[in-house]
Amino acid sequence: MKNLVQKFAAISMLASVLVACNNDETTEAPSESEGAILEAKLTEQQPIAIDGEATGWTPGDWAVAVDFPGTDVSDVTEDNADGTLPRDISEDLTLEANSTWILSGGVHVRNGATLTIKPGVRVVDLEGEDVAYLMVEQGAKIEANGTAENMIVFTSQDQVPGSWGGIILNGYAPINVEGGKAHPEVGTGIDGEALWYGGDDANDDSGSLSYIRLEFGGNEITTDKEHNGFTFNGVGNQTECHHLQAHKGDDDGFEWFGGTANASFLVSTDNKDDQFDWTEGWTGTLENAYAHVAEGCDRGFEGDNNAQNHEATPFSHPTLKNITVIAEENGSDSQGFKIRVGSKVTMDNVIVKGFPTGVSIEHDVTLKHVDNTYNGDANDFTVTNLNVSESADKDIEYKASRQ
């Protein structure tokens, strides 16, 4: 990673300016900040190569296209469904194959219980006053495993983005917030008790999710807190996550709040905020992922460390392999990737198409990771086999923290 095309000529500091004053004193102009110097240095250097050799990844027939209108559940009623999920799942519960269940309000899988969902199950939100979501609390498990031919589907009858919440897993794996644990953005427990995620067990196991399509999630909680499609809060690396699709949500498709969870074969389509998002020290691997941004959506990927403390540890440092991120024409005026507030990353075999900016790297600590990697001996920010489409105004941009 040290094969730089050119050496950077040291940026000169601002010259002292003598100001004519009545008392003949001189005033020295302030020097540039370290971040501004790094921004200029990396912008001149452009150390991350755009080599055009990436192949990315494209999903198979198990995933629907970005323009899929949603699963037709218009005929589902409380009377003809197989049942309504209980709000408090404190004992093991199994939803049998090809059954239909109503999701009404917040459903919590409690510590010690396992919710098993077999192939072909449909879980449907009917319009109601309470926002529906599925919360797997710390110490609980979900075993929801469909097949390519018989997907599990979570959806909403009114087919409006944000009409319900999403699936939230809470584990005991490390996060980098102060105190090492935090409350999920979604409310309190069934009995009003505080809910938590985070801990010191990197190998924590919240169960398994596979061959699931989640539609129309992302309900807004407050103006700055929303449900995502799939939310992984401090989830450990023994949790299995593969062949999942978040479709037409009103916020992020997938988001990791710390933890060590790994995932593969993920598809995020037409979610109105970011298709993929991480923060709070996520250190897992995402392999084989596809994001398709339709009109009105924001970024493909947004990666943060910790907004309150950019140097909080463990640093977010996911490994991303075999990624394709596409924006339709006029689909996004944003970035394919925005990596900021101190996050590290390792990326390989990544295609970015259709965004005005391919990769945006922002804030002083993040720029230090790039500089330490390409001008030092660290492996904090490694990008290989990256292809940004020629339509981008900027392949890669470097931006220091702004006061």
Secondary structure by P-SEA (a helix, b strand, c coil): cccccccccccccccbbbbbcccbbbbbcccccaaaaaaaaaaaacccccccccbbbbbcccccccccccccccccccccccccccccccccccccccbbbbbcccccccccbbbbbccbbbbbbccccbbbbbbbcccbbbbbbbcccbbbbbbbccccccccccbbbbcccccccccccccccccccccccbbbbbccccccccccccbbbbccccccccccbbbccbbbcccccccccccccccccccccbbbccccccccbbbbcccccccbbbccccbbbbcbbbbbbcccccccbbbbcccccccccccbbbbbcbbbbbbcccccccccbbbcccccccccbbbbccccccbbbbcaaaaaaaaaaccccccccccccccccccccccbbbbcccc
